[in-house]
Amino acid sequence: MSSALKNLSVFSTENLPDISEKHFAIIVAEWNSEVTGPLFTGAYETLVKYGANEEFIHVRSVPGSYELSFGAALAAQASHIDAVICIGCVIQGETKHNDYINHAVAQGLTNVSIQYNKPVIFGVLTPNTQQQALDRAGGIHGNKGDEAAITAIKMLGVSF
């Protein structure tokens, strides 16, 4: 849980797998682009920083966070894609729409991951306010896009 005193974008990078030959799909919601843009940049730059080939990072946009599940399914069914990172932001606002959207997206992305046996990363912010979103998209609480990319990299190293 993030607090005013903690930047959560501090993570261990020990023993990361070699990702130089891995293909990543980044699916970005257009809605709340002032938040999803910096999240995408964080994810993309983190992948490159830790060894991803820029030619192997495939980026697509969808209208909103609700559509991330379908975008993720399209990416995951492509045999050359090794991991999918989904970037979105649903701000609570005055209605309960966020409850329905966030639950549907979380369940949808989980189902895609299981169906295609690939990491599908939930890089969707679910803040109460616009400021909380900006604080987590490169602001005082770091960049959750960075964290989503590191999660994808680490999941590619999980094996049994």
Sequence and secondary structure as in RCSB ss.txt:
>XXXX:A:sequence
MSSALKNLSVFSTENLPDISEKHFAIIVAEWNSEVTGPLFTGAYETLVKYGANEEFIHVRSVPGSYELSFGAALA
AQASHIDAVICIGCVIQGETKHNDYINHAVAQGLTNVSIQYNKPVIFGVLTPNTQQQALDRAGGIHGNKGDEAAI
TAIKMLGVSF
>XXXX:A:secstr
  BTTB S     TT    TT  EEEEEESTTHHHHHHHHHHHHHHHHHTT  GGGEEEEEESSGGGHHHHHHHH
HTSTT  EEEEEEE   TTSSHHHHHHHHHHHHHHHHHHHHTS EEEEEE  SSHHHHHHTEEETTEEHHHHHHH
HHHHHHT   
